[in-house]
Every structure is written in structure tokens, then in C-alpha cells.
Amino acid sequence: MNPTIKRTLNQWRNGPYITYSLIAIQTIVFLLNYLLPSLQLQEKGVMFGPFVAYYHQYWRFITPIFLHFGLSHYAINTIVLYFIGQQVEALYGH
């Protein structure tokens, strides 16, 4: 295998790839919500707590992580996730 490719793979494997994956997911969700407002994720009850209790829709605990209300909310959360996520993955692993 090419040494350059091997070094790149090792850097990726040792890097904070979980953090990068979470940033990618939240970026995709933000762009979908921004570019396709007809999805109306917030208005369709994505974060509605009683659905968890009454209908056992436990995925609703995860989806609010990826929803943002505006560009500043998205930007601040992404920056914080980038810096803190790197430190957490360095300390505790992936």
C-alpha cells in the first residue's frame, strides 16, 4: 500500500471521526431544514415529549440533537461540538 495512503488512513483512524460524523449529520439536517422548509421538522412534532411517553417513540430523544433554530444556533453548536468533541474523543476514545 502506498505510504501516503497508509498515513492518511492512520490519521483518520486516530482522529475524532465520531465528532466529524456528528457534525456532518447535523449539517445535512440543517441544510435540509433550511433548503426544504416544507419538511417542517419542528412543526411536525419531532421534539414533542408526550409522543415518547404515549406512543413509545424513543427516537425523539435523539432527533433534537440535530435540529437547530437558525444559523447562529447551528454555528455555535457546531463550533462547540468541534472543539469539545475532539477533546472527549482524545480522552475517552471513539
ABEGO torsion letter per residue (X at the ends): XBAAAAAAAAAAAABBAAAAAAAAAAAAAAAAAAABAAAGAAAAGAABAAAAAAAGBAAAAAAAAABBBEAAAAAAAAAAAAAAAAAAAAAAEX
